Amino acid sequence: MVFNASTLTGAYATNPMKLLTPRSRGLSVWTYTSSFGGGMVAGDQTRFDLRIRAGARCCVGTQSATKIYRNPARHPCGHATHAVVEEGAFLAFMPSPVQPFAGSSYSQRQTFLLAAGAGLALVDCFTAGRAACGERWAFDHFSSRNEVFAASETAPPDPDRPGSISGNGRPAATQPARPADPPDADRVFLDSVRLDAGESSLRSLHATGRINCFALLLLLGLPTRKPAADLLEAVGRQPVERRASLVVSASPVGDGAVLRVAGEEVEAVEAEVRRHLGFLGDLLGDLPWSRRW
């Protein structure tokens, strides 16, 4: 916070990542990540370090869906996010869905550290790929891991603690860097997804079946306590339909909630997630999907 406004105080990016900040000061800061090639090519390894200072608000998204291009040379690509949300701050982290092309390999790891009174709204979504081109669950490997740590009452996490990186300053080639557990903080949420064509058929009934998109929405912390309760109540009232085109479940996580959505249509999955994020208009001053710039 600078003069009672959320303000971008520093940003730096190198190829292949770009950072776009169309609204860098106001009730909240808006930042979008992009890439020079419109997606990630074989061998790309990116890392995004983010710190939200005490009392500030920030929304992070992507310019478009994260495309993972074909990988004939079998050089895996990956991404790591490390975010610190300081006392009383709020982060809405909601990239567009990841879209893995046929033959691609991609791993991502995202770690969030929440101080006392901080809040987080996290969206993680991925699709079957370019289904319209006949590339449905045709990638080689996809994995996504989300971890959230919350500070203990006696000591907040150290915002200057660096994540683990390889000797050349980049995440390891086959897996984004895994930060060590932060001191004086408890892991309050862990979610991991792994799909590998070498282990089983990704299109089998017991893997993805008729589903073409999966999404996770996590609400944690004081700013999202009421919306999380509303989400649990709303999903609890929804009837369960046999072979529904959209499958929804929700469960409590500490003082928050996690929503999981699976659907045959990407648009329907995104609409269901957004249905529970209307409160962001008040927290951020606008809705993340209303406009990009």
C-alpha positions, 0 to 999 in steps of 0.5 A, spaced: 500 500 500 502 506 498 498 512 500 492 508 501 492 505 494 494 498 492 500 500 487 505 496 483 512 498 486 516 493 482 516 488 476 521 484 472 520 479 466 525 476 461 523 471 455 519 467 455 515 471 460 512 477 459 508 481 465 502 486 463 500 491 468 494 495 465 492 497 472 498 498 476 494 503 482 488 503 485 483 499 489 487 493 487 493 492 482 491 488 476 497 483 472 497 479 467 502 474 464 503 472 457 509 469 453 512 472 446 510 465 443 503 465 445 504 459 449 510 454 452 514 450 447 519 444 449 524 446 454 521 452 457 522 453 464 518 459 467 518 462 474 513 467 477 515 470 484 510 475 487 509 479 493 503 482 496 505 487 501 500 488 507 493 491 506 494 491 498 490 487 493 492 484 487 489 480 481 493 476 477 491 472 470 493 470 464 492 474 457 489 468 454 489 460 455 496 457 457 498 453 450 503 447 451 505 446 444 507 439 441 514 436 444 517 432 438 524 432 441 521 430 448 523 436 452 519 437 458 516 444 460 514 447 466 512 453 471 513 455 478 509 460 482 511 462 489 507 468 492 507 471 499 501 474 501 502 479 507 498 481 513 491 483 511 493 483 503 488 479 498 490 475 492 486 473 486 490 468 482 486 466 476 489 464 470 485 462 464 485 454 463 492 450 461 491 447 454 496 442 452 497 440 445 498 433 443 505 430 444 506 436 449 509 435 456 508 440 462 509 440 469 507 446 474 508 447 481 504 453 485 506 455 492 502 460 496 504 463 503 499 467 507 500 471 513 495 473 518 489 476 516 491 475 508 486 472 503 487 467 497 482 466 491 485 461 487 483 458 480 487 452 477 484 449 470 486 445 465 482 442 458 483 436 454 487 440 449 485 442 442 478 437 442 476 441 436 482 438 432 481 431 434 487 432 440 483 430 446 487 428 452 493 426 447 498 430 451 504 426 454 504 428 461 501 434 465 501 435 472 499 441 477 501 441 484 498 447 489 500 448 496 498 453 501 501 455 507 498 459 513 502 463 518 502 460 525 499 465 530 506 467 533 510 468 527 508 469 520 512 466 514 519 470 512 517 473 505 524 474 503 525 466 503 527 464 496 524 458 493 529 452 491 532 453 484 537 449 480 545 451 480 544 455 474 538 459 477 532 456 473 528 450 475 530 443 474 528 441 467 523 436 468 520 439 474 519 446 477 523 447 483 520 445 490 520 450 495 522 447 502 516 448 507 517 455 510 518 456 517 513 458 522 507 456 517 503 450 517 501 447 510 493 448 510 492 445 503 495 441 498 492 438 491 496 434 486 494 432 479 498 428 475 496 425 468 501 421 464 500 417 457 505 412 459 502 410 465 495 409 462 490 411 457 488 418 459 481 417 455 479 411 459 473 411 463 477 411 469 481 417 467 477 422 464 472 419 460 467 424 457 470 430 461 474 435 457 475 440 463 477 440 470 477 446 475 479 447 482 477 454 486 480 455 493 478 460 497 482 461 504 483 467 509 479 472 512 477 476 506 473 470 503 470 467 509 463 469 508 464 467 500 466 460 502 461 459 507 456 461 501 459 457 496 458 451 501 451 452 502 450 453 494 453 447 492 450 443 498 443 445 495 444 442 488 441 436 486 446 430 483 444 428 476 446 422 473 451 423 467 450 430 468 454 434 463 457 438 469 459 435 475 460 439 482 463 438 489 465 442 494 468 441 501 471 446 507 478 447 508 479 450 514 475 457 514 475 456 507 472 452 501 475 448 495 470 447 489 472 442 484 468 442 477 469 437 471 465 438 465 464 436 458 464 443 455 470 448 457 465 454 457 460 451 462 466 449 467 468 456 467 461 459 468 460 455 474 467 457 477 465 464 476 458 464 479 462 463 485 466 469 484 461 475 484 464 477 491 471 479 487 467 485 484 467 489 491 474 486 493 478 488 487 473 494 484 472 489 478 471 482 476 477 479 473 473 476 467 469 483 465 475 485 461 483 484 460 485 491 460 
